[in-house]
């Protein structure tokens, strides 16, 4: 996956890929019939090469690809009587440049394909070349468009199932493409987010080739106004990562533009923006560029799992960033901090649609919380939950907590349902945003507001707590009521109310630890759930073993 490998590969391919049709034809086998790039839709093989392709097809060939060859009477895809097609050259060149997309060119054997094209003489050898190029191109297009690996197979918390290209459709589209180069550009994700990260990855690779980032030496905590010999090194380091304003600073006093640049760096890395270079900030500054390259490559793969079009109106929660944004018509119209699941209760990745908003909700205590957290309290004191307005139900009938022999129950035979009444102390706060799913995950208010001020906010049992939830309600329910403060008035009335949005609103819970914004800022986040490592191990295995 290295840039150095890609450069050497490109140099090696250049002479082979520059061969024109006449040169390619010189190695073409003699046939008793004419190879044609426009075979009949259905029919028997018309040439020795077509017969060889038919004979070579095996169970290892994807079914859709085999059907494509059958429809074209097994005529070759990548060459005709004039020699190897321009499309073949472009396809091999694209696979050779797979490293641009953080894919391993070796997995698609471009040099082997060039060798086959140069040495093929017999119908069997030409058939082998054509089939191998088709198989490798299908693999390349699949990996580029939908990911090198399947996310749910690597981590069950990643409930993403990318659409993989249908071989017949892919090859028919390729065959009919007037501009094959333009067709190749349609294979990777078409989102601006993917394109920006790809561009930034190339820039960081160039920085790495030029020596990477200068480490800032350890020392005492550096606060604004202090004089320190490390200031010049710090300035250089921030400039190397293109942090705005760093180059405007002069002198050895840590002040002015350099403090603001450090705050910007902290913002780009999800740290508290205090301008103080303590242990955490210094550790982030000294992350080697190689680690950042890996992090960017991992998130290129994550972007390949995601749909290009997330909807016209959607809620986007980046769990690694612990922020929520609302996007409408391509513009971010609202952002807010959130609290996500603890590592032990990691919030899953999935997409759904907002079905309703509930104001003054009940909280139906999840079974795991009821048995693991509340049952031990009830065993010690049957009235332990009364102050929290939590009621006990059995078969939909309320049961006085003091009349239950709690010591007789455990997690295996607990027949009760615990429900907390609406109110300021309710664990869900005063409003929840529901997109019913098998994970029982939703977005809600919380009575515990202090956690939102922290830079890292992974403290919940999996659900997403949102700060200023009624501002979010105003944005999501504006078609229902656009009156400022309307939903707070409903809340203050005390009655439980369910409100359905008047338009489709999708909800996307994602996990991205590196991205580039429209303004050119490049962001990195701590891997709070350890999902980067799991993905890196899976990609390394897939790419080194060519799975």
N, C-alpha and C positions, 0 to 999 in steps of 0.2 A: 504493500500500500504506500510505499514511499515515493516521494517526488523524484528522487534520484533514479529509482527503478524505471519510473515512467519515462524519464528523459532518455535513458539508455534504450528502452524498448522502442521509443519513437524513432531513434536514430537507426536502429536495426531494421525497422519496418520500412523506412523511407524508400530504399531502393526497390523493394518488392512491390510496394504500393504505387510506385510511379510507373510501373509497366503499363503500357497502353494496350488496347485490344489486340493490336497486331502481334505484340509480343506474347500475350496470353494465348492467342490462337495457335501460335507456333507449337505449343505443347499440347494442343487439343487432340484427342484421339480420332482416328479415322472411323467413320460410321457408315453404315449402309443406308441411313436415312438422315433427314435433316433435323437437328435439335431445334426446337422452337420455344420461344419464351411465351407463346400464346397457345397452349395445347387445348384440345377439346376438353369440355367440362368433365365428361365421362368417356372412358375408352380404354382399350388395351395399350400396353407400352408400344410405342412406334419405333423405337431405336434401341440399339444395344445398351446405351447408357440408361435409358428408361427401364429396360429389363433388369439391368444391374441394380438400379435403385429399388425396384419392386422386390427383388430377391434379397436386398440388404435390410429392408425394413424389418424390424423385430419388435418384440414386446417392450424393449427399452425406449423405443421412440414414443413420445407422448401421443396419445390417441388423436388429438386434434391436429397435430402436425401430420400424422399418417393419413388422415382424412384429406388434408390439403393436397398431399401428393397424389392420392387416389383420384381426386377431382381433376387434376391436371394430367391424368394418364401417366403419372410417374415421371413426367418430364422434369429436368433439372430446374431449380429455382434461380440459381446464381450465375448461370452462363448459358450461352447459346452458340450457334454456329460461328458467331463473330468473336468468340472468346469469353473470358470472364467479364461480367458486367460491371459497370461503374458502381452499381448498388452493392455488389460484393466487396469492392475496394472500400467503399464508404462504411459498410457494416464492420469490416475487420478493423478499420482505422478507429471507429467509434469504440469498439471493444478494447483496443489498445490504449485508448484514452480514458478507460473506466476509472482510473485513479482520480480524475477530476471530480468524480461523484463519490469519492471515498469507497470505491469498489476495487477489488483486486483484479487487474487485467489478466493475471496468470490463470484465473478461474475460467477464462473463455478461450484460452489457447490461440491467441492471434498469430504467434510465430509458427505454431504447428500448422495453422491453416495456410499461411503464406508458403510454407515448405511443401505442403500437399499440392497447392496450386502450381508450384514450379516443377514438381517431379511427376505429377500424374500423367500417365500415358494410356493405360488400358481403361475400358469402360468401368471395371470394378473400382479402379483408383479414382476416376472422376466421380463416380457415384458416392464413394466414401467422402470425398471432399465436399460435395454438395450437401449430403446429409449432415456431416459434422458441422458445417457452417450454419445450417438451419437449426440444429439442436443448440448450438452455442448462442446463436442470435436470440433464440427463444428464451434461453436462460438469462442472457444479458438484459433483454427487454423486461422480463419478469422481475428481476432483481432491481432494475432501475425504476420501474414504475410502482412496485408494491413492496419492496424490501428484500434484503438478502435473506432474512429469516422471517418466520411467522411468529409474531409477538406472543400470542397466547400459548404457543408451544414452549416458549422460553420462560414465561412468567404468567401464571394464571391470573394475576392481578391486572394484566394488560388485556382488556376485553376489546381488542381491535382485530378485525378480520378483513384485511385489505383485499380488494378485488384484484385478482390476477388476470392478466390478459388471456383471452381465448385464442389459442394458436391459429385457428382458421381465420378469425377476424383479423388478427395481427398480420398474418402473411398476405391475406387478400388486400388489406389496406396498404401494406408495403409494396405489393406488386402494382397496385393502381396509382401509387404516388408519382406525380409528375416531377416533384422536387423531393428527392429522397433525403437530402440533407435536412430540409424542413421537416420531413416526417420523423427523422431521428430526434429532432428537437422536441417533438411531442411526447417522447417516451418518459422522461423524468417528470416529477411533479411540476405542475404549471403554476404553483402558488408563488407569489413574490417572496414569501418567507423562505422557501427553499432556495430560490435564486440568490437572495441576499446572503444566506449562510454559505452557499457554494462559493460566492465571490469572496467572502471574508476568509473562508478556508484557504483559498489560493493566496490571498495576501499574507496570512499567517505562515503558510508554508514558505513563502519568499523570505519572510522575516527570520524563520528558523534557519534557512539556508545561509542567511547573512550573519548568523551568530546568535540569534535568539534574544532573550531578555537579560539585561544586566541585573544580577542579584543585589539587593540592598542589605548591607551587613546588619547583624543583630546589634542591639544597643538598648538604651533606656527608652521608655515610652516617649515618643516625639509629639509634643503639643505645639499648637500655634504660638509663635513668638519666640520659640527657643532657637538658639544657635547650635548647629550640629554639623560636623564635617560630612555627614551622610547626605546632606541636602542636595548637593550637586548630583550624587548618584541617584537619589530619588527622582530628581527632575529628569535625568536621562532615561530612567526606567519608565516613567509615565509617558514620556514622549515616544518611546519605542512601541508602546501600545496605542498610540494615537489618542491619548487622553486630552481632550480640549483644554487649552489654557496653560498646560505645563510649561510650554516653551516661552511663555510670557514672563516667567519669573527669573530674577537674577539674584546673586548674592548667596550667603550661607545662612541666612535667617529663614526659618520656616514660617512664612507668612504669605499674605496676599494671594496672588494667582496660584501659587503652589498648594496652598491649603484648599482652595476651591477645586483644584484639579484632583486632589486626594478625595474630596467629598464626591466628586463625579465618579472616580474609580470605585469608591465604596458603593455608590448607587448602582453601578454596572455589575457589582458582585454581590448584591443583596445584603450589604453590611449597614450598620448604623452610620448615618452620614454626619459624623461629629468632627471630621477632620483630624482626629487623633490617630496616630499610628501606633496602635498597641499590638498585642500578640496576634490577634485574629487578622487585622488588616495587613500586618507585615507578612504573615503566612500566605495570604492571598497574593500579595505583591510578588512573592518569591516562588509562586508556582511555576515550574519550568514550562516553556512554550510547548514542549512536546506533549505535556499533559493536556494543555488547552487544545492542541490539535486533535488529540484523541477524543476529547469531549465534543468538539465540533463534528467530528466524523460520526460519532454515536448519534448525535442529534440530526445529522443528515439522514441516517437510517430511520429515526423516529418520524421525520417529516414524510418519508416515503410511505409510512403506514397510514398517514392521515389523508382525508379527502382534500382535494383542491378547493372545493367549494363547501365551506362550513355552514352555509345558509345566509339568507339576507339579514336575519335578526337572530343573534345568538349570544349565549353566555359562555365565556371561555375562562376556565380556571386552570392555571398552571400550578400544579401541586408543589413542584420544586421551588417556585417563586412565591407561593402563598399569596397570590393576588388574583383578583377576579376582574374581568373587564366585560363590558357589554358592547357588542359591535352591531351596527345597523347600517346597511347600505355601504359597507366597506369602511366605515369610520367608527373609531372607538368613541362612544358617547358617555361612558361611565367607567370609572375604575375604583376599586375598593380593596382594602386588605382583608384577608381571610385567615382563619385558623384551620389547619387540615389535620389528618390523622397522625397519631404518634407512629413511630416506626413499627411498633408492635401491632398497631391497628392501622396499618397503611391504607390510605384511601385508594381505591382501584381506579384504573383508567377506563373510561367508557363514554359513550355518547347517548343522549336520550332527548326527550322534548319536555318542556315545562307544561304541565297539565293544569295545575292550579296553585294558588297562593292561599294559605290559611292564616288568618289573623286571629290572635288569642287562641292558639292551638292547645289541645291536650298533648301530653307526651306519653305515648305508650312505651314504657320502658322495655328495651330489648331484652330478650330472654337471658342473654349472656351477662348483661349488667345486673339484671334482677337476681340471678343465682350466684354470680361471682362476687358482686359488690354489696348488694342490699341484703341478701339472705343472711350472711354472717352478722350484720347489724341487727336484724330482726331476731335472731337467736339470742342475742345479748339483751335486747330491749324491744319488745313488740311494738312499742310506741315510737321507735326511732325515726320513722319516716313521716309521722303525722305533722311535724312542723314544716315539712316540705310539701304538704298538701298532696301526698302520694296515697292513693287509695288501692285497696286490694280487691280483686274480682276473681270469682271462680264460676265458670259456666255462665258468664255475664251477670252474675249476682254479686253485689258488693258484700264483702265479708269483713267484719271488724277485726283489725289486726291483733287485738288482745285476746281474741277467741281462737287463734290458730296455734297449734302445737308445732312451732317452727322447728324445733329440734328433730322432728320426725321427717323433715324434708332435706333433700339435697338436689344437686343439679340434675340427677337422673329421674327424680319423681316429683318435680315441682309443678303443680297443676294451676298455679295462680298467674293472673295477669296484673301487672302494676301499672297504674295510670296516674300521672300528675295533672292536677287541674291547671287551667290557664291562670296567668298572673305574672307579676314581676319576677318571682323566683323560679318560674318554669325553666327547665333546662334548655328548652328551645327558644327561650325569650318570648317575644310577643308576636312573632310571625315566622312562618316557614314556607319555603319555595319547593314545591313537590314535583318530581319527575320520577314516578314510581318505577322501581327497578328491583331486581333480585338481590341486590347488595344492601338494600334498605339504607341507601345513602341519599341525603338531600341537603339543601342549603337552609340555614336557619339563623335566627337571632340568638343571642346568649346574654345571660345576666352578668357574665364574667367579662368585662370590657378591658381589663388591664393588659391582657395578653396581646392585644392588637398593637401595642407600642413596641413590642419586641421585634428584632430583625428576623429571627427564626421563630416560626409559629406552627409547630407540629405538636399539638397537645390534645386533640380530640380523640374520640373512639372510632373515627373514620368519617363522620359527617363533616360538613363544611360550615363553620361559623363565620358569619359576615358582620363586619362593623357597619354601622349606619344602615341597617336593613330597610328602613322605610324610605330612604333615598333610592335604594335599589327597587323597592316596590313602585315608587313613582315612575321610574324609567320603564319597568317591565309592564306596568298596567296603565300606561298613559292613554291607551285607546278606551279603557273602561272609565277612567276619570283623570282629567288633566289638571284638576284643581289642586294647587299646592297645599300640602298638609292634610289632604282628604283621608289618607290611610291612617295617619296618626289619630284623627278624629274617630275613625272606626275603632281603632285600638282602645282609645280612652273610653269608648262606650262600654267596653268590657264583654260584649257578646262575641261568641265564636262566629267567624264569617269565612266562607270559602268563596274565592273569586277566581274565575277562569279568564286567562288572557284572551283577547279578541283576535290575536294573530299568532301564527306559528313562531315559536321561540325554541330554538334548539339549545341544548346544554352539552358542552364538551368539557370533560375532565381530562386533562392532559398531564404529561410529565416531561418537561423540557429543561435541560440544564445548560443549554447554550443556544443563543439566537442573536440575530441582528435586527434592530429596529429600522423603521423607515428613515429616521434621522441619522443613520449611520453608526449609532452606538451599538457596541457588541457586549452582550450580557452573558455572564456565567453564574451558575448557582451551585451551591453545595448539594451533593447527591444524598439527600436526607434519608432515602429509602434503600440505598445501596443498589439501585437498579442499573446504574452505569456499569458497575463491575459485572453484573450478571449478563448484561448485553454485550460487553466487551469480550467476555469469555466465550459467549455463543458465537459472536462474529469471528473471533480468532479461530475457533474450531471449524466453522463453516468455510472460512477462506483458506486455511492451511490444509484442510482435508478435502477441499473442493466438494463439499456436500451439496 
